[in-house]
Amino acid sequence: PQITFARRGTPLSTQHPLGSMVRRITGRERRRLRAWKEADACSRSSSPIQPLAVSGELPLLTTLRAPDAVPPALLGHADRFPTKFRIGVERLSGLAGRVLASPDADGIWEWLCRSSVALRAVRRAVVQECVRLGLSADVIGPHLNALLAPPFDALRKRAESLRELSDDDLMLWDAAPLGSREWIEVAVLDEIREHARLYCGNQAVDNLMAAAEPPTHACPRCMRDVSMAARGPNTTAMEDEMRLIVYGPCYHKACYDCLLDMAEERGLDCEGGGVLAALEQVVRAGSLQCPSCDATVTWPWHDCGRFTVKPYEPLAARSCARRRASN
């Protein structure tokens, strides 16, 4: 039977004849529903964006004004931890540049110019991400409207600039402060790339995606992959979880279990205190190397969250036991 939700302050017995099947909507569900409605209303009603009927070719990138490769606001930003990431992607801004500034990327921009559905979907995805992070949709609206105005000269030129940047500069772009214009630019380019990968339906674009984004694993050491975020820290399927960590100075990612295994191989001793304190001691001693690039891992780390491991890729027995003990 269908479950209905009771209104606040109204006895359950008066709401539905199946009294036992009625439950009250929780505060978390109410907040998520409010956030979703706010993002959806913003993307539907307040956007003046209209598709552009493409006649001829897009403007040549050489005729467009070049932006600052790394704006001063990013150069003065000390925190290099990424504020937006995708599983299996090392530099989100770098991937956007490789895909959207490629000589074969005109198919993506022309598709976006012609398709009002794709344009609204990209905008809605960015707005929903901002609302999820606690950013006001009204504040980011003007930036989005300017960036998503066909034929997307500013975005195309930004993608070209990102394509030419060094890895150190791409770190700065990935660490752009939440809600800043730079963060919004990266978020919009990433959503355009992701929507084109899923919905463009162009063989040349599919080939471009495959060449620019080679298959990688969520964790480079155990080579396991994840499919989605876990429901929460109290999920019962502990053996199917992966906790991803991002660390300096390279800001790559690996799973917590592999990092802990590596620390144990280098003399991790938890007898005098907790696991976290002992782990910090090993890392600060310079004993841990990044499994992706061999850089010496630094402290502190940032937790990206818990994710569900794809089927048929169970954790090692020692990792399962450790997670059960920690919970």
Secondary structure, DSSP 8 states (H G I E B T S, - for coil): ----EE-TTS-GGGT-S-GGG-EE--HHHHHHHHHHHHHHHHHHHS---------S----GGGS----SS-HHHHT----S-SS--TT-S-HHHHHHHHHTSTTTHHHHHHHHH-HHHHHHHHHHHHHHHHHTT--HHHHHHHHHHHTSTT-HHHHHHHHHHHT--HHHHHHHHT--TTSHHHHHHHHHHHHHHHHHHH---HHHHHHHHHHS----SSTTT---EEEE-S-TT-S-GGGEEEEEEETTTTEEEEHHHHHHHHHHTT---TTS-HHHHHHHHHHTT--B-TTT--B--S-EEEEEEEEE-TT----HHHHHHHHHH-
